[in-house]
Amino acid sequence: MNIEKLFQNLNRHRELIFYLFEHRDRVIYSVEIEEYCSDSTLDILESFELIELSDDKIFLDLRVVNFLEEYIDGDDTIEISGIFEKIDGIKHKLEILQEHKTKHQEIIPKIRRELKKIDATLFGNLDKLRVHIDRVYKSIDTFSLKLKELEYYKSRLKEYENALNGFDTFIRLHSPMMKSYYNSELNILLESIYKNKILLSKSLIPLTQDVIEYINQAQKQNIFIEKIINLKELKDSYELKNRSDIVQKAESFDLMQESVRIGSKLHREILHSESFYPTLHKISNKAKLKSHKADKIEFCEKTKVQEFLSVAEIHLAFSSSKSSLIEFLLDYNKLKQKDISEVSTIYCKMVLMYEDEYKISPNLFKYKEQKFAKVYYDNRFR
């Protein structure tokens, strides 16, 4: 295949290629990409060696992955402190330029390159922050850890805002001097940086608001989970009291009643003598120590060990399902023998906890005279 056909196919099927590349770290199934192409298209792409097909799994060809990764910055490290170092470096070059104006042809291109790097870093870091924050909120199930991560990125956003304002202050103070050298490329760059600063500031406001909202939602969900745990503990305690006579036994059992005291005033030489332990053994065999034992607690025959169901585990399993939530729960192995009231409780918990990842359909599912809204997992989060 020549270079022209390669780029024609990449362009014609760019949505599919983009989807496969974005999810290259996991297995992609054919049902996921039905909206992007047909089976015949997949056969064509396989013949051009752009993809690999294995049963119902689809993989982007490794050469295509390497090619795209080569030209896309895959580093997701957020570097903000380096911006201030670059600004200090430009200040130093401007001071040299003031004293040695004849070197402007050598120094101005260096200043221009550093300004471009700072501008690109600000844009890149804002995108990385947005991706990191979104990933933390949607992928971490442990709420305490999620809160800690969101608070961390909230502080990183504050650092970013300080860097953006510091760069803007530097440009406003030093742009008259830089414009005085009448370098057209530098002047165009300064105008572009000023416009970009406005765009970045506008983008920063909703992102900061999103983080605050994410933190508030995570705190609410954390409180909700704690309440569920407390209710579970209260329910278990209530069932223990009602299905056994543990309360009556505990009230009648006196731990301090007729406590036994053992003392000894034997001399150390007697304790270490050879005849002491055989004598003690004979005495102990004849002696009978009176002690109180707690009566056996008899539980009702109906008492059963309840299996703990992890909502997070069920949610993870549901994320790869194509059926509605209520149908999935009714068919879930650990819930097949459960009463419909327990299933509906888990259904409500999951809708409340993962509302951002679910799509609620107007269609209803009827089961045993109960109606449930059909809820599906959003394909955007797969």
Residue pairs with C-beta under 8 A, 6 or more apart in sequence:
1 48
1 49
5 48
6 48
9 44
9 45
9 48
9 50
10 17
10 50
13 36
13 37
13 41
13 45
13 50
15 36
16 33
16 36
16 37
16 41
16 45
17 50
17 60
17 64
19 28
19 32
19 33
19 36
20 28
20 33
20 51
20 58
20 59
20 60
21 60
21 64
21 65
21 68
23 382
24 60
24 65
27 57
28 57
28 58
28 59
29 56
29 57
29 58
30 42
30 56
30 57
30 58
31 56
31 322
32 379
32 382
33 58
37 45
42 51
42 53
42 58
45 51
46 52
46 53
49 61
49 63
50 60
50 61
50 64
51 58
51 59
51 60
51 61
52 58
52 59
52 60
52 61
53 59
73 124
76 128
76 131
76 132
77 128
78 125
78 128
78 129
78 132
78 156
79 121
79 125
80 125
80 156
80 159
80 160
80 163
81 159
82 121
83 118
83 121
83 122
83 163
83 166
83 167
84 163
84 166
86 114
86 117
86 118
86 121
87 118
87 166
87 167
87 170
89 114
90 111
90 114
90 115
90 170
90 174
91 170
91 174
93 107
93 110
93 111
93 114
94 111
94 174
94 177
94 178
96 103
96 107
97 103
97 104
97 107
97 108
97 111
97 181
98 177
104 181
104 183
108 181
108 183
108 186
111 178
111 186
112 183
112 185
112 186
112 189
115 186
115 189
115 190
115 193
116 189
118 167
119 192
119 193
119 196
122 160
122 163
122 164
122 167
122 196
122 200
123 196
123 200
125 160
126 160
126 200
126 203
126 204
126 207
129 153
129 156
129 157
129 160
129 207
130 207
132 153
133 150
133 153
133 207
133 210
133 211
133 214
136 146
136 149
136 150
136 153
137 146
137 150
137 214
137 217
137 218
137 356
138 356
138 357
138 381
140 146
140 149
141 312
141 315
143 218
143 221
143 222
143 225
144 222
146 218
147 215
147 218
147 219
147 222
150 211
150 214
150 215
150 218
151 215
153 211
154 208
154 211
154 212
154 215
157 204
157 207
157 208
157 211
160 204
161 204
161 208
164 197
164 200
164 201
164 204
167 197
168 197
171 190
171 193
171 194
171 197
175 190
178 186
178 187
178 190
179 186
179 187
179 190
221 353
224 352
224 353
225 353
228 349
236 306
239 303
240 246
241 247
243 299
243 300
243 302
243 303
244 297
244 298
244 299
244 300
244 303
245 297
245 298
246 297
249 294
249 295
249 297
253 292
253 294
253 295
254 292
257 292
258 290
258 292
260 289
260 290
260 291
266 276
270 276
307 334
309 334
309 335
309 346
311 346
311 349
311 350
311 353
314 329
314 332
314 346
314 350
315 350
315 353
315 354
317 328
317 332
318 325
318 328
318 350
318 377
319 357
319 377
319 381
319 382
320 382
321 328
321 377
322 376
323 331
324 361
324 365
324 374
324 375
324 376
325 347
325 350
325 351
325 358
325 372
325 374
325 375
325 376
325 377
326 343
326 347
326 365
326 367
326 372
326 374
326 375
327 365
327 374
329 335
329 343
329 346
329 347
330 336
330 343
330 367
335 342
335 343
335 346
340 367
340 368
340 370
344 370
344 372
347 372
350 358
351 358
351 360
351 375
357 377
357 378
357 381
358 375
358 376
358 377
358 378
359 375
359 376
359 377
359 378
360 373
360 374
360 375
361 373
361 374
361 375
361 376
362 373
363 373
363 374
364 371
364 372
364 373
364 374
365 371
365 372
365 373
365 374
366 372
